Amino acid sequence: MITTDKVYILTFPGNGANKEKLFAERLRLLPLPENTPLEVVEVPREIDALTALKAAGMKLMDGYHPDEKRDVSLAIGHWRVWQQALQEGRQSIVVLEEDFLPTGTHYHILNTTETSDLLYLGRYASDGDRPTDTGGLVRPGYSQGAYAYRLNQRALETLTASGFAQHVIPAGELFSALSGQHPDREVKEAYTGRLDVLAPMKNFISPDGNWHASLQAAGGYTPLHPQLYQAFGEHEAAWVKRYVNPQLVHREFDLICDEPIDNVYAFPFFTPTFCQEIIEEAEHFGEWTNYREKDGDPIDIKLSSFGLDEVFNHALRKYLHPLLFHKYQLHGQGWESLTSQNFIVRYLAERQGHLGLHNDGSYVSLIVTLNLDYDGGGTFFPKYKKLIKPEQVGYASVHPGLLGYLHGARPITRGRRYILASFFFLGSRPFADGTY
């Protein structure tokens, strides 16, 4: 039995109904006291993480430069929960991040005289674990991850008084610092207080590597290629190797970029495997719309419709944004709020085989070539008398939106043309719907 007064689940915005269904199913797998209160706590969207941090009066730890704003968003969420639980007078709480997946059945080891302020229910373990007198439990060494844990009241008091709000790092790093197990002395010395910590040798709970696929399945859609959705945590390295061009990963921007038109850049982005699988995934989903061409035939699908938007945005932020910042010399923190709307588009030779000349209502637009087995097509810029038509799948082009780069999709005369299209804005809203 996992004894607790209340369960908190940290979640990112979106897919509310699907998440509620998954949370209910997975909580039933945990041996919690009957009628344990539950609260779902929404954390800031990744794109808003640094703004939310400042608004909360919190500061990143000196020298900590997060690769993922996701870590900052979750850190804010953990902090809010600790404060709230302490104010509510909770004696013991369980905190879970949204992709929690119960994987253990060995809860009998919790029937022990061993005590702790913090009990990991799941973690990424490193060296230094020390056995206890209870089989299956250890005093953990340096550990990472804060996706599943239990805290007592003393832990809540220690965490909220530790100085975390002025030295924000991932919550799991703080736990290791307060247990004296963090390998960086400066990190350990940045916080006050001490936690007594226990952990199972084998996790009770693990992160769901298929989280985005699981969400779609909960909504009634089962992905054809679940591996497309496995882009986070321990699966990220394999996802990148399978799907992203290695030279882009290594930021060899000036080597791989061509500039067929001033301020229009072409470069390899995704592998042929990615292109084939995302086409098949879109066709498997099958619900084509006419979101962009309101009165036209259905030719596009938002990636959010079949759960790939967060995965794709993760790849854009990590591998495309640095290229944009470099090539367009975009400076200043304001550009960190760059966000996008993402579609897969299908042009058919027999109908809706082209898109007329237009300007995009975006700062920058992205087009990724997904296939070549068609005739005609390509993106034409009449002012420059130039057709952009990559000869390899996975190649991308970026061009300024707004004014000056009028363009259109030339008609295809045979087959089907598939592309990925993204329109980049600052903040959460485009300039005006219908202008792109």
C-alpha positions in Angstrom: 0.0 0.0 0.0 1.2 3.5 -0.9 0.0 5.5 2.1 -0.9 9.1 1.2 -3.4 11.9 1.9 -3.6 13.2 -1.6 -2.3 12.5 -5.2 -1.2 15.4 -7.5 -0.7 14.9 -11.2 1.3 17.5 -13.1 0.1 17.9 -16.7 0.7 20.1 -19.7 -2.3 21.8 -21.4 -4.2 19.9 -24.1 -6.0 16.5 -24.6 -8.0 17.0 -21.4 -10.6 14.2 -21.9 -8.0 11.7 -23.1 -5.7 12.4 -20.2 -8.5 12.1 -17.7 -9.3 8.7 -19.0 -5.7 7.6 -18.9 -5.1 9.0 -15.4 -8.2 7.1 -14.1 -7.1 3.8 -15.7 -3.5 4.1 -14.4 -4.4 5.2 -10.9 -6.5 2.1 -10.5 -3.2 0.1 -10.9 -1.7 1.8 -7.9 -2.4 0.4 -4.3 -3.7 3.7 -2.9 -6.0 4.2 0.1 -9.7 4.1 -0.9 -11.1 7.5 -1.9 -7.7 9.3 -1.9 -8.2 12.9 -3.1 -6.8 13.7 -6.6 -5.9 17.0 -8.1 -4.6 17.6 -11.6 -2.3 20.6 -11.7 -1.6 22.2 -15.1 1.9 23.4 -15.6 2.9 26.2 -18.0 3.3 25.4 -21.6 6.9 24.9 -22.5 6.8 28.0 -24.7 5.7 30.1 -21.7 8.0 28.5 -19.1 10.5 31.4 -18.6 7.8 34.0 -18.6 5.9 32.0 -16.0 9.0 31.6 -13.9 9.5 35.3 -13.8 5.9 36.0 -13.0 6.1 33.6 -10.1 9.1 35.5 -8.7 11.4 32.5 -9.3 14.9 32.4 -10.8 17.0 29.8 -12.6 20.1 28.7 -10.7 23.2 30.5 -11.8 24.9 28.5 -14.6 21.8 26.4 -15.3 20.8 26.7 -18.9 18.0 24.2 -19.6 18.1 22.4 -22.9 14.3 21.8 -22.5 11.8 24.5 -21.3 9.8 21.4 -20.3 12.1 21.0 -17.3 11.4 24.5 -16.2 7.6 24.1 -16.6 7.7 21.0 -14.5 9.9 22.6 -11.9 7.3 25.3 -11.5 4.6 22.7 -11.2 6.4 20.7 -8.5 7.0 23.9 -6.5 3.4 24.9 -6.7 2.3 21.5 -5.4 4.7 21.5 -2.5 3.5 24.9 -1.4 -0.2 24.0 -1.8 0.1 20.7 0.0 1.9 22.4 3.0 -0.8 25.0 3.1 -3.5 22.3 3.1 -1.8 20.6 6.0 -1.1 17.3 4.2 0.8 14.7 6.1 1.8 12.7 3.0 1.4 13.3 -0.7 2.1 11.5 -4.0 3.3 13.5 -7.0 3.1 12.1 -10.5 4.1 13.7 -13.8 1.5 13.1 -16.5 3.2 10.3 -18.4 3.4 8.0 -15.3 3.0 4.3 -16.1 2.6 1.8 -13.2 5.0 -1.1 -13.9 5.5 -2.7 -10.5 3.6 -5.2 -8.4 6.1 -5.6 -5.5 4.5 -3.0 -3.2 4.8 -5.5 -0.3 8.3 -4.1 0.3 6.8 -0.9 1.5 5.6 -2.8 4.6 8.8 -1.9 6.4 10.1 -0.1 9.5 12.5 1.9 7.3 11.5 5.6 7.4 11.9 8.4 4.9 10.9 12.0 4.1 11.0 11.2 0.3 10.2 7.9 -1.2 10.9 7.6 -4.9 8.3 5.5 -6.7 10.4 5.8 -9.9 13.8 7.4 -10.8 16.8 7.2 -13.1 19.4 5.6 -10.8 23.2 6.2 -10.9 25.9 4.7 -8.8 26.0 5.0 -5.0 22.8 3.1 -3.9 23.2 1.6 -0.4 21.2 -1.4 0.7 18.8 -1.3 3.6 17.8 -4.1 6.0 14.6 -4.4 4.0 15.0 -6.4 0.8 14.2 -4.4 -2.3 14.7 -1.0 -0.8 17.9 1.2 -0.9 19.2 4.5 0.3 19.7 6.0 -3.2 22.8 7.6 -4.5 22.7 10.3 -7.1 19.3 9.9 -8.9 17.5 11.9 -11.6 13.9 12.3 -12.5 11.0 13.4 -10.3 8.2 11.8 -12.2 6.8 9.8 -9.3 7.5 10.2 -5.6 5.9 10.4 -2.1 6.7 13.2 0.4 5.8 13.5 4.1 5.1 16.8 5.9 8.7 17.3 6.9 9.8 16.9 3.3 7.3 19.6 2.3 8.6 22.0 4.9 12.2 21.3 3.9 11.6 21.7 0.2 9.6 25.0 0.5 12.3 26.4 2.8 15.3 25.1 0.7 15.7 28.2 -1.4 14.6 26.4 -4.5 12.5 29.3 -5.8 15.7 31.4 -6.3 17.8 28.5 -7.6 15.5 26.6 -9.9 16.8 23.3 -11.4 14.9 20.1 -12.2 13.1 18.8 -9.1 15.0 15.5 -9.3 18.3 17.4 -9.1 17.1 19.2 -6.0 16.2 15.9 -4.3 19.8 14.6 -4.9 21.2 17.9 -3.5 19.1 17.7 -0.3 20.0 14.0 0.2 23.7 14.9 -0.1 24.1 12.8 -3.2 24.5 15.4 -5.9 28.0 15.2 -7.5 28.3 19.0 -8.0 29.3 20.6 -4.7 28.0 24.0 -5.8 24.6 22.5 -6.3 24.6 20.9 -2.9 25.7 24.1 -1.2 23.0 26.2 -3.0 20.2 24.8 -0.8 19.4 24.5 2.9 18.0 21.5 4.6 18.3 17.7 4.3 16.0 14.9 3.2 16.0 11.3 4.3 15.4 9.3 1.1 14.3 5.7 0.2 13.9 4.1 -3.2 12.9 0.7 -4.5 15.7 -1.1 -6.3 13.2 -1.8 -9.1 10.8 1.1 -10.0 7.1 0.9 -9.1 6.4 3.5 -11.8 8.2 4.4 -15.1 7.7 7.2 -17.7 5.5 6.1 -20.6 7.7 6.2 -23.6 4.6 5.9 -25.8 2.8 8.7 -24.0 1.6 10.6 -27.1 0.5 7.4 -28.7 -1.2 6.4 -25.5 -3.1 9.7 -25.6 -4.3 9.1 -29.1 -5.4 5.5 -28.2 -7.3 6.9 -25.3 -9.1 9.2 -27.7 -10.0 6.3 -29.9 -7.1 6.5 -32.3 -4.3 3.9 -32.2 -1.2 5.0 -34.0 0.2 2.9 -36.9 3.8 3.8 -35.9 4.1 4.2 -32.1 7.8 4.8 -32.5 7.1 8.2 -34.1 5.7 9.3 -30.7 8.7 8.1 -28.6 10.7 11.3 -28.7 11.3 12.0 -25.1 13.3 10.8 -22.1 15.3 7.7 -22.5 13.9 7.1 -26.0 15.0 10.5 -27.4 18.5 9.5 -28.6 17.1 6.5 -30.6 14.3 8.8 -32.1 16.8 11.4 -33.2 19.1 8.7 -34.8 16.2 7.2 -36.6 14.5 10.4 -37.8 16.8 13.5 -37.9 19.7 14.3 -40.3 22.9 14.0 -38.3 24.5 17.1 -39.7 21.6 19.2 -38.6 21.9 17.6 -35.1 25.5 18.7 -35.0 24.6 22.2 -36.2 26.7 22.2 -39.3 24.4 24.9 -40.7 26.8 26.7 -43.0 27.8 23.4 -44.6 24.4 21.9 -45.3 22.4 25.0 -46.2 21.9 26.2 -49.7 20.4 29.7 -50.4 18.6 29.4 -53.8 16.9 32.8 -53.2 18.1 35.5 -50.8 16.9 34.6 -47.3 15.4 31.3 -48.5 17.4 28.3 -47.2 17.2 24.7 -48.2 18.8 21.9 -46.1 18.3 18.2 -45.1 16.1 17.9 -42.0 14.4 14.4 -41.7 15.4 10.9 -42.8 13.5 9.0 -45.5 12.2 6.7 -42.7 10.5 9.7 -40.9 9.0 10.9 -44.2 7.6 7.5 -45.0 6.2 6.8 -41.6 4.5 10.2 -41.1 2.8 9.9 -44.5 1.6 6.4 -43.5 0.5 7.8 -40.1 -1.5 10.6 -41.7 -3.2 8.3 -44.1 -3.9 5.8 -41.3 -5.6 8.6 -39.3 -7.4 9.6 -42.5 -9.4 12.7 -41.4 -8.2 15.2 -44.0 -9.6 18.7 -43.7 -9.6 22.0 -45.6 -8.4 24.1 -42.6 -6.2 26.5 -44.7 -8.3 26.5 -47.9 -11.7 27.1 -46.3 -13.7 26.5 -49.5 -11.4 23.9 -51.1 -11.0 20.2 -51.0 -9.7 18.5 -47.9 -5.9 18.5 -48.3 -4.4 19.0 -44.8 -4.3 17.6 -41.3 -3.1 19.4 -38.2 -0.4 17.3 -36.5 -2.2 17.9 -33.3 -5.2 16.0 -34.7 -3.3 12.7 -34.4 -1.0 13.6 -31.4 2.2 14.4 -33.2 2.3 18.2 -32.6 4.2 18.1 -29.4 6.7 15.6 -30.8 7.2 17.7 -34.0 7.5 20.9 -32.0 10.2 19.3 -29.8 12.2 18.5 -33.0 11.6 22.1 -34.3 12.8 23.7 -31.1 15.8 21.5 -30.7 17.1 21.3 -34.3 15.4 24.0 -36.5 15.2 27.0 -34.2 19.0 27.2 -33.8 19.3 27.2 -37.6 16.7 30.0 -37.9 18.5 32.0 -35.2 21.8 31.6 -37.0 20.8 32.2 -40.6 18.4 35.1 -39.9 20.6 36.5 -37.1 17.7 36.5 -34.6 19.0 37.9 -31.3 17.2 38.5 -28.0 15.2 36.4 -25.6 11.9 37.4 -27.4 12.7 34.8 -30.1 12.5 32.1 -27.5 8.7 32.4 -27.6 8.7 31.3 -31.3 5.9 28.9 -31.9 4.3 27.3 -34.9 1.2 25.7 -36.4 2.1 22.4 -38.1 0.3 20.5 -40.9 0.8 17.6 -43.2 -0.5 18.6 -46.7 -1.5 16.2 -49.5 -1.9 17.5 -53.1 -3.7 15.1 -55.5 -3.3 15.3 -59.2 -7.0 14.6 -59.9 -8.2 17.4 -57.6 -6.7 20.2 -55.5 -3.3 19.6 -57.0 -1.9 23.1 -56.3 -2.1 26.1 -54.1 -2.4 29.6 -55.6 0.0 32.5 -55.1 -0.1 33.9 -51.6 1.9 35.5 -48.8 2.1 33.6 -45.5 0.9 35.5 -42.4 3.9 34.3 -40.4 7.4 35.5 -39.6 8.9 32.4 -41.2 7.5 29.4 -43.0 8.8 25.8 -43.3 8.1 23.3 -46.0 9.5 19.7 -45.7 9.4 17.4 -48.8 8.0 14.0 -47.8 7.9 12.1 -51.1 9.1 12.4 -54.8 6.8 9.9 -56.6 4.7 12.5 -58.4 5.1 14.8 -61.5 5.0 18.6 -61.3 4.8 20.4 -58.0 7.3 22.4 -56.2 7.1 25.9 -54.5 7.4 28.7 -57.0 8.4 32.3 -56.1 7.4 34.4 -59.2 9.3 37.6 -58.1 12.6 35.6 -58.2 11.5 33.3 -61.1 12.6 30.4 -59.0 11.1 27.0 -58.3 12.1 25.2 -55.1 11.8 21.5 -55.6 14.2 19.3 -53.6 15.4 16.1 -55.2 15.6 14.2 -51.9 12.9 13.4 -49.4 13.4 14.9 -46.0 14.8 18.1 -47.4 13.3 21.3 -46.0 13.1 25.0 -47.1 12.4 28.0 -44.9 11.4 31.4 -46.2 10.1 34.7 -44.7 6.4 35.0 -44.4 4.4 38.3 -44.4 5.5 40.4 -47.4 8.0 40.0 -50.2 8.0 36.3 -50.7 4.8 35.6 -52.7 4.7 32.0 -53.6 2.5 29.1 -54.5 2.4 25.3 -54.9 2.7 24.4 -58.6 0.2 21.9 -59.9 1.1 18.2 -59.8 0.1 16.2 -62.9 0.5 12.7 -61.6 0.4 11.0 -58.2 0.3 12.6 -54.8 2.5 15.2 -53.2 3.0 15.2 -49.4 4.7 18.0 -47.5 4.9 19.1 -43.9 4.2 22.9 -43.5 4.8 25.0 -40.4 4.0 28.7 -39.9 6.1 30.4 -37.2 4.8 33.2 -34.9 5.8 34.9 -31.7 3.6 33.8 -28.9 0.5 31.6 -29.1 -1.5 33.5 -31.8 -0.9 34.0 -35.5 -1.3 37.5 -37.0 -4.7 36.7 -38.4 -6.4 33.4 -39.3 -6.8 33.0 -43.0 -3.7 34.9 -44.0 -1.5 31.8 -44.5 
